[in-house]
Amino acid sequence: MTAKTERAAAIRWIQAEMADYGLTMEELEAAGCFDPPPPPPPPPAPPPVVCYRNAAGQSWDGQGEMPDWLRRAVNAGQSVEFFRVG
């Protein structure tokens, strides 16, 4: 079946359904059948870039408050730069 004949068959099916249910174009329009589709959702945000990591695999991207594991290490005398990745 070509696209043209499939389209014609779909139109005939829609017309038959409308006749079976007594629907008019005005009723379909009022029901929102011809409204444009909603826009697609925005793509997910990329994962944060890890700037600091310890041997246990805990990480921090350098944004916001310093995490407890890093604060404890700094308070114990370790440099923040020791945990810098890259």
Phi and psi in degrees as a GROMACS rama.xvg file:
@    title "Ramachandran Plot"
@    xaxis  label "Phi"
@    yaxis  label "Psi"
@TYPE xy
-83.0325  166.467  THR-2
-60.9956  -35.6068  ALA-3
-66.9495  -42.7904  LYS-4
-73.2721  -32.8963  THR-5
-64.7779  -40.4141  GLU-6
-63.7841  -44.1642  ARG-7
-62.4621  -40.3854  ALA-8
-65.0124  -39.2689  ALA-9
-65.0114  -41.0327  ALA-10
-62.9004  -44.1372  ILE-11
-62.1765  -39.9702  ARG-12
-64.2415  -44.0738  TRP-13
-63.3835  -42.813  ILE-14
-62.4799  -40.1687  GLN-15
-65.9072  -42.8062  ALA-16
-63.7397  -42.0956  GLU-17
-61.8708  -40.8719  MET-18
-66.967  -42.4875  ALA-19
-60.2737  -38.6397  ASP-20
-98.2883  -1.45764  TYR-21
67.2563  35.0766  GLY-22
-89.5205  144.38  LEU-23
-111.537  164.188  THR-24
-61.6845  -36.2196  MET-25
-63.4693  -41.0186  GLU-26
-66.6061  -40.3768  GLU-27
-65.1917  -40.7548  LEU-28
-64.9619  -42.2706  GLU-29
-63.9005  -29.502  ALA-30
-80.2514  -3.47233  ALA-31
88.0963  14.4283  GLY-32
-64.861  -21.6487  CYS-33
-111.486  9.1938  PHE-34
-67.8207  148.311  ASP-35
-66.5099  150.027  PRO-36
-66.8243  153.775  PRO-37
-66.4415  154.353  PRO-38
-66.3142  152.1  PRO-39
-66.9165  153.009  PRO-40
-66.313  153.033  PRO-41
-65.7221  152.666  PRO-42
-65.7749  153.202  PRO-43
-65.0066  149.944  PRO-44
-67.8747  144.92  ALA-45
-66.1856  152.619  PRO-46
-64.7642  151.039  PRO-47
-64.3173  149.087  PRO-48
-82.1052  127.405  VAL-49
-78.8401  124.629  VAL-50
-106.246  -29.3279  CYS-51
-133.989  139.385  TYR-52
-148.724  143.253  ARG-53
-103.404  178.761  ASN-54
-66.8073  -23.7564  ALA-55
-82.6209  -2.99988  ALA-56
92.5992  -0.173712  GLY-57
-71.272  142.018  GLN-58
-136.47  165.073  SER-59
-146.801  138.768  TRP-60
-89.525  2.02174  ASP-61
85.859  -0.849056  GLY-62
-101.219  142.018  GLN-63
77.404  -162.962  GLY-64
-69.421  142.535  GLU-65
-64.5914  133.19  MET-66
-68.7596  158.935  PRO-67
-56.5158  -43.4151  ASP-68
-61.0537  -36.5587  TRP-69
-78.4993  -38.3257  LEU-70
-62.087  -42.1216  ARG-71
-62.1109  -41.2676  ARG-72
-65.5436  -42.0027  ALA-73
-66.3291  -41.6847  VAL-74
-64.0866  -26.9626  ASN-75
-83.6153  -0.562626  ALA-76
107.13  -0.700367  GLY-77
-81.2512  145.989  GLN-78
-80.3762  142.761  SER-79
-59.4143  -37.1052  VAL-80
-63.0457  -22.8131  GLU-81
-59.9667  -31.4362  PHE-82
-94.6479  -0.235749  PHE-83
-64.6811  136.668  ARG-84
-93.9493  135.26  VAL-85
